[in-house]
Amino acid sequence: MNGLVTTGILAVAGEAGTAPGMASGMAIVGAAIACGLIIIGAAYGIGSIGSKAVESIARQPEAGGRIFASMIIAAALVEGVTFFALLVCFLAVFWMH
Protein backbone atom coordinates (compact mmCIF):
# COMPACT_ATOMS: atom_id res chain seq x y z
CA MET A 1 0.00 0.00 0.00
CA ASN A 2 2.91 2.36 0.59
CA GLY A 3 3.78 2.14 -3.08
CA LEU A 4 0.35 3.32 -4.17
CA VAL A 5 0.47 6.33 -1.87
CA THR A 6 3.99 7.20 -3.02
CA THR A 7 2.95 7.09 -6.67
CA GLY A 8 0.07 9.47 -6.11
CA ILE A 9 2.15 11.91 -4.08
CA LEU A 10 5.03 11.99 -6.55
CA ALA A 11 2.73 12.25 -9.56
CA VAL A 12 0.89 15.21 -8.06
CA ALA A 13 4.15 16.82 -6.93
CA GLY A 14 5.51 16.45 -10.44
CA GLU A 15 2.58 18.33 -11.95
CA ALA A 16 2.81 21.39 -9.73
CA GLY A 17 4.63 24.30 -11.34
CA THR A 18 6.74 22.45 -13.90
CA ALA A 19 6.85 22.27 -17.65
CA PRO A 20 4.38 19.84 -19.26
CA GLY A 21 7.10 17.38 -20.30
CA MET A 22 8.64 17.49 -16.85
CA ALA A 23 5.36 16.49 -15.18
CA SER A 24 5.17 13.21 -17.07
CA GLY A 25 8.85 12.60 -16.40
CA MET A 26 8.30 13.03 -12.66
CA ALA A 27 5.30 10.70 -12.86
CA ILE A 28 7.48 8.04 -14.46
CA VAL A 29 10.12 8.48 -11.76
CA GLY A 30 7.42 8.25 -9.08
CA ALA A 31 6.00 5.10 -10.62
CA ALA A 32 9.47 3.56 -10.83
CA ILE A 33 10.10 4.28 -7.15
CA ALA A 34 6.67 2.91 -6.25
CA CYS A 35 7.29 -0.27 -8.27
CA GLY A 36 10.57 -0.77 -6.44
CA LEU A 37 8.88 -0.33 -3.05
CA ILE A 38 6.13 -2.74 -4.04
CA ILE A 39 8.61 -5.43 -5.07
CA ILE A 40 10.70 -4.95 -1.93
CA GLY A 41 7.60 -5.22 0.26
CA ALA A 42 6.37 -8.34 -1.50
CA ALA A 43 9.78 -9.99 -1.28
CA TYR A 44 9.99 -9.23 2.43
CA GLY A 45 6.48 -10.56 3.01
CA ILE A 46 6.98 -13.79 1.10
CA GLY A 47 10.38 -14.32 2.73
CA SER A 48 8.78 -13.88 6.14
CA ILE A 49 5.99 -16.32 5.26
CA GLY A 50 8.54 -18.89 4.09
CA SER A 51 10.81 -18.55 7.11
CA LYS A 52 7.92 -18.86 9.57
CA ALA A 53 6.57 -21.88 7.71
CA VAL A 54 9.93 -23.65 7.81
CA GLU A 55 10.26 -22.82 11.49
CA SER A 56 6.76 -24.18 12.16
CA ILE A 57 7.43 -27.37 10.21
CA ALA A 58 10.66 -27.86 12.19
CA ARG A 59 8.68 -27.61 15.43
CA GLN A 60 5.79 -29.82 14.30
CA PRO A 61 6.79 -32.10 11.42
CA GLU A 62 3.45 -33.94 11.50
CA ALA A 63 1.63 -30.73 10.55
CA GLY A 64 3.95 -30.04 7.61
CA GLY A 65 1.34 -30.62 4.91
CA ARG A 66 -1.17 -28.20 6.38
CA ILE A 67 1.49 -25.58 7.07
CA PHE A 68 2.85 -25.88 3.53
CA ALA A 69 -0.64 -25.49 2.03
CA SER A 70 -1.31 -22.42 4.16
CA MET A 71 2.06 -20.98 3.17
CA ILE A 72 1.34 -21.41 -0.54
CA ILE A 73 -2.08 -19.76 -0.20
CA ALA A 74 -0.66 -16.82 1.75
CA ALA A 75 2.19 -16.36 -0.75
CA ALA A 76 -0.29 -16.45 -3.65
CA LEU A 77 -2.38 -13.75 -2.00
CA VAL A 78 0.69 -11.56 -1.49
CA GLU A 79 1.66 -12.05 -5.14
CA GLY A 80 -1.86 -11.16 -6.28
CA VAL A 81 -1.81 -7.90 -4.36
CA THR A 82 1.69 -7.19 -5.71
CA PHE A 83 0.64 -7.70 -9.33
CA PHE A 84 -2.43 -5.50 -8.80
CA ALA A 85 -0.31 -2.71 -7.29
CA LEU A 86 2.20 -2.92 -10.15
CA LEU A 87 -0.65 -2.79 -12.65
CA VAL A 88 -1.97 0.36 -10.99
CA CYS A 89 1.49 1.96 -11.21
CA PHE A 90 1.86 1.10 -14.88
CA LEU A 91 -1.64 2.32 -15.69
CA ALA A 92 -0.89 5.58 -13.88
CA VAL A 93 2.16 6.13 -16.09
CA PHE A 94 0.34 5.32 -19.32
CA TRP A 95 -2.65 7.41 -18.24
CA MET A 96 -0.36 10.44 -17.93
CA HIS A 97 0.58 10.26 -21.62
Biotite code that builds the C-alpha atoms (Angstrom):
import biotite.structure as struc

atoms = struc.array([
    struc.Atom([0.000, 0.000, 0.000], chain_id="A", res_id=1, res_name="MET", atom_name="CA", element="C"),
    struc.Atom([2.907, 2.362, 0.594], chain_id="A", res_id=2, res_name="ASN", atom_name="CA", element="C"),
    struc.Atom([3.784, 2.143, -3.084], chain_id="A", res_id=3, res_name="GLY", atom_name="CA", element="C"),
    struc.Atom([0.355, 3.318, -4.173], chain_id="A", res_id=4, res_name="LEU", atom_name="CA", element="C"),
    struc.Atom([0.468, 6.326, -1.865], chain_id="A", res_id=5, res_name="VAL", atom_name="CA", element="C"),
    struc.Atom([3.992, 7.201, -3.021], chain_id="A", res_id=6, res_name="THR", atom_name="CA", element="C"),
    struc.Atom([2.948, 7.091, -6.673], chain_id="A", res_id=7, res_name="THR", atom_name="CA", element="C"),
    struc.Atom([0.074, 9.471, -6.106], chain_id="A", res_id=8, res_name="GLY", atom_name="CA", element="C"),
    struc.Atom([2.155, 11.905, -4.080], chain_id="A", res_id=9, res_name="ILE", atom_name="CA", element="C"),
    struc.Atom([5.033, 11.987, -6.548], chain_id="A", res_id=10, res_name="LEU", atom_name="CA", element="C"),
    struc.Atom([2.733, 12.254, -9.559], chain_id="A", res_id=11, res_name="ALA", atom_name="CA", element="C"),
    struc.Atom([0.887, 15.213, -8.057], chain_id="A", res_id=12, res_name="VAL", atom_name="CA", element="C"),
    struc.Atom([4.149, 16.819, -6.925], chain_id="A", res_id=13, res_name="ALA", atom_name="CA", element="C"),
    struc.Atom([5.511, 16.453, -10.440], chain_id="A", res_id=14, res_name="GLY", atom_name="CA", element="C"),
    struc.Atom([2.581, 18.328, -11.947], chain_id="A", res_id=15, res_name="GLU", atom_name="CA", element="C"),
    struc.Atom([2.807, 21.390, -9.734], chain_id="A", res_id=16, res_name="ALA", atom_name="CA", element="C"),
    struc.Atom([4.630, 24.303, -11.338], chain_id="A", res_id=17, res_name="GLY", atom_name="CA", element="C"),
    struc.Atom([6.735, 22.451, -13.902], chain_id="A", res_id=18, res_name="THR", atom_name="CA", element="C"),
    struc.Atom([6.854, 22.270, -17.649], chain_id="A", res_id=19, res_name="ALA", atom_name="CA", element="C"),
    struc.Atom([4.376, 19.837, -19.256], chain_id="A", res_id=20, res_name="PRO", atom_name="CA", element="C"),
    struc.Atom([7.095, 17.384, -20.298], chain_id="A", res_id=21, res_name="GLY", atom_name="CA", element="C"),
    struc.Atom([8.642, 17.495, -16.850], chain_id="A", res_id=22, res_name="MET", atom_name="CA", element="C"),
    struc.Atom([5.358, 16.486, -15.180], chain_id="A", res_id=23, res_name="ALA", atom_name="CA", element="C"),
    struc.Atom([5.170, 13.208, -17.073], chain_id="A", res_id=24, res_name="SER", atom_name="CA", element="C"),
    struc.Atom([8.850, 12.595, -16.396], chain_id="A", res_id=25, res_name="GLY", atom_name="CA", element="C"),
    struc.Atom([8.297, 13.030, -12.663], chain_id="A", res_id=26, res_name="MET", atom_name="CA", element="C"),
    struc.Atom([5.301, 10.698, -12.856], chain_id="A", res_id=27, res_name="ALA", atom_name="CA", element="C"),
    struc.Atom([7.475, 8.041, -14.461], chain_id="A", res_id=28, res_name="ILE", atom_name="CA", element="C"),
    struc.Atom([10.121, 8.480, -11.756], chain_id="A", res_id=29, res_name="VAL", atom_name="CA", element="C"),
    struc.Atom([7.419, 8.255, -9.082], chain_id="A", res_id=30, res_name="GLY", atom_name="CA", element="C"),
    struc.Atom([6.003, 5.103, -10.621], chain_id="A", res_id=31, res_name="ALA", atom_name="CA", element="C"),
    struc.Atom([9.473, 3.557, -10.832], chain_id="A", res_id=32, res_name="ALA", atom_name="CA", element="C"),
    struc.Atom([10.101, 4.281, -7.153], chain_id="A", res_id=33, res_name="ILE", atom_name="CA", element="C"),
    struc.Atom([6.671, 2.915, -6.255], chain_id="A", res_id=34, res_name="ALA", atom_name="CA", element="C"),
    struc.Atom([7.293, -0.273, -8.271], chain_id="A", res_id=35, res_name="CYS", atom_name="CA", element="C"),
    struc.Atom([10.566, -0.773, -6.437], chain_id="A", res_id=36, res_name="GLY", atom_name="CA", element="C"),
    struc.Atom([8.884, -0.333, -3.053], chain_id="A", res_id=37, res_name="LEU", atom_name="CA", element="C"),
    struc.Atom([6.129, -2.743, -4.036], chain_id="A", res_id=38, res_name="ILE", atom_name="CA", element="C"),
    struc.Atom([8.605, -5.428, -5.072], chain_id="A", res_id=39, res_name="ILE", atom_name="CA", element="C"),
    struc.Atom([10.704, -4.955, -1.928], chain_id="A", res_id=40, res_name="ILE", atom_name="CA", element="C"),
    struc.Atom([7.603, -5.218, 0.265], chain_id="A", res_id=41, res_name="GLY", atom_name="CA", element="C"),
    struc.Atom([6.372, -8.337, -1.497], chain_id="A", res_id=42, res_name="ALA", atom_name="CA", element="C"),
    struc.Atom([9.785, -9.992, -1.285], chain_id="A", res_id=43, res_name="ALA", atom_name="CA", element="C"),
    struc.Atom([9.994, -9.226, 2.428], chain_id="A", res_id=44, res_name="TYR", atom_name="CA", element="C"),
    struc.Atom([6.478, -10.561, 3.012], chain_id="A", res_id=45, res_name="GLY", atom_name="CA", element="C"),
    struc.Atom([6.981, -13.792, 1.095], chain_id="A", res_id=46, res_name="ILE", atom_name="CA", element="C"),
    struc.Atom([10.377, -14.321, 2.728], chain_id="A", res_id=47, res_name="GLY", atom_name="CA", element="C"),
    struc.Atom([8.783, -13.876, 6.135], chain_id="A", res_id=48, res_name="SER", atom_name="CA", element="C"),
    struc.Atom([5.994, -16.319, 5.255], chain_id="A", res_id=49, res_name="ILE", atom_name="CA", element="C"),
    struc.Atom([8.542, -18.892, 4.090], chain_id="A", res_id=50, res_name="GLY", atom_name="CA", element="C"),
    struc.Atom([10.806, -18.548, 7.113], chain_id="A", res_id=51, res_name="SER", atom_name="CA", element="C"),
    struc.Atom([7.922, -18.856, 9.572], chain_id="A", res_id=52, res_name="LYS", atom_name="CA", element="C"),
    struc.Atom([6.569, -21.877, 7.707], chain_id="A", res_id=53, res_name="ALA", atom_name="CA", element="C"),
    struc.Atom([9.934, -23.648, 7.807], chain_id="A", res_id=54, res_name="VAL", atom_name="CA", element="C"),
    struc.Atom([10.256, -22.820, 11.493], chain_id="A", res_id=55, res_name="GLU", atom_name="CA", element="C"),
    struc.Atom([6.759, -24.181, 12.156], chain_id="A", res_id=56, res_name="SER", atom_name="CA", element="C"),
    struc.Atom([7.434, -27.374, 10.214], chain_id="A", res_id=57, res_name="ILE", atom_name="CA", element="C"),
    struc.Atom([10.664, -27.857, 12.188], chain_id="A", res_id=58, res_name="ALA", atom_name="CA", element="C"),
    struc.Atom([8.685, -27.610, 15.430], chain_id="A", res_id=59, res_name="ARG", atom_name="CA", element="C"),
    struc.Atom([5.793, -29.822, 14.304], chain_id="A", res_id=60, res_name="GLN", atom_name="CA", element="C"),
    struc.Atom([6.787, -32.097, 11.417], chain_id="A", res_id=61, res_name="PRO", atom_name="CA", element="C"),
    struc.Atom([3.451, -33.942, 11.500], chain_id="A", res_id=62, res_name="GLU", atom_name="CA", element="C"),
    struc.Atom([1.628, -30.725, 10.548], chain_id="A", res_id=63, res_name="ALA", atom_name="CA", element="C"),
    struc.Atom([3.947, -30.045, 7.615], chain_id="A", res_id=64, res_name="GLY", atom_name="CA", element="C"),
    struc.Atom([1.339, -30.621, 4.914], chain_id="A", res_id=65, res_name="GLY", atom_name="CA", element="C"),
    struc.Atom([-1.174, -28.201, 6.380], chain_id="A", res_id=66, res_name="ARG", atom_name="CA", element="C"),
    struc.Atom([1.494, -25.585, 7.072], chain_id="A", res_id=67, res_name="ILE", atom_name="CA", element="C"),
    struc.Atom([2.847, -25.884, 3.534], chain_id="A", res_id=68, res_name="PHE", atom_name="CA", element="C"),
    struc.Atom([-0.637, -25.490, 2.028], chain_id="A", res_id=69, res_name="ALA", atom_name="CA", element="C"),
    struc.Atom([-1.313, -22.420, 4.162], chain_id="A", res_id=70, res_name="SER", atom_name="CA", element="C"),
    struc.Atom([2.064, -20.979, 3.172], chain_id="A", res_id=71, res_name="MET", atom_name="CA", element="C"),
    struc.Atom([1.344, -21.407, -0.541], chain_id="A", res_id=72, res_name="ILE", atom_name="CA", element="C"),
    struc.Atom([-2.081, -19.759, -0.202], chain_id="A", res_id=73, res_name="ILE", atom_name="CA", element="C"),
    struc.Atom([-0.663, -16.816, 1.746], chain_id="A", res_id=74, res_name="ALA", atom_name="CA", element="C"),
    struc.Atom([2.188, -16.359, -0.751], chain_id="A", res_id=75, res_name="ALA", atom_name="CA", element="C"),
    struc.Atom([-0.286, -16.447, -3.650], chain_id="A", res_id=76, res_name="ALA", atom_name="CA", element="C"),
    struc.Atom([-2.382, -13.747, -1.996], chain_id="A", res_id=77, res_name="LEU", atom_name="CA", element="C"),
    struc.Atom([0.690, -11.561, -1.492], chain_id="A", res_id=78, res_name="VAL", atom_name="CA", element="C"),
    struc.Atom([1.657, -12.054, -5.138], chain_id="A", res_id=79, res_name="GLU", atom_name="CA", element="C"),
    struc.Atom([-1.862, -11.163, -6.276], chain_id="A", res_id=80, res_name="GLY", atom_name="CA", element="C"),
    struc.Atom([-1.810, -7.896, -4.359], chain_id="A", res_id=81, res_name="VAL", atom_name="CA", element="C"),
    struc.Atom([1.694, -7.191, -5.711], chain_id="A", res_id=82, res_name="THR", atom_name="CA", element="C"),
    struc.Atom([0.635, -7.698, -9.326], chain_id="A", res_id=83, res_name="PHE", atom_name="CA", element="C"),
    struc.Atom([-2.428, -5.503, -8.799], chain_id="A", res_id=84, res_name="PHE", atom_name="CA", element="C"),
    struc.Atom([-0.311, -2.714, -7.290], chain_id="A", res_id=85, res_name="ALA", atom_name="CA", element="C"),
    struc.Atom([2.195, -2.923, -10.149], chain_id="A", res_id=86, res_name="LEU", atom_name="CA", element="C"),
    struc.Atom([-0.651, -2.786, -12.649], chain_id="A", res_id=87, res_name="LEU", atom_name="CA", element="C"),
    struc.Atom([-1.974, 0.362, -10.987], chain_id="A", res_id=88, res_name="VAL", atom_name="CA", element="C"),
    struc.Atom([1.493, 1.964, -11.206], chain_id="A", res_id=89, res_name="CYS", atom_name="CA", element="C"),
    struc.Atom([1.863, 1.103, -14.885], chain_id="A", res_id=90, res_name="PHE", atom_name="CA", element="C"),
    struc.Atom([-1.635, 2.325, -15.692], chain_id="A", res_id=91, res_name="LEU", atom_name="CA", element="C"),
    struc.Atom([-0.894, 5.579, -13.876], chain_id="A", res_id=92, res_name="ALA", atom_name="CA", element="C"),
    struc.Atom([2.156, 6.126, -16.087], chain_id="A", res_id=93, res_name="VAL", atom_name="CA", element="C"),
    struc.Atom([0.337, 5.319, -19.318], chain_id="A", res_id=94, res_name="PHE", atom_name="CA", element="C"),
    struc.Atom([-2.647, 7.408, -18.245], chain_id="A", res_id=95, res_name="TRP", atom_name="CA", element="C"),
    struc.Atom([-0.359, 10.442, -17.931], chain_id="A", res_id=96, res_name="MET", atom_name="CA", element="C"),
    struc.Atom([0.581, 10.255, -21.619], chain_id="A", res_id=97, res_name="HIS", atom_name="CA", element="C"),
])
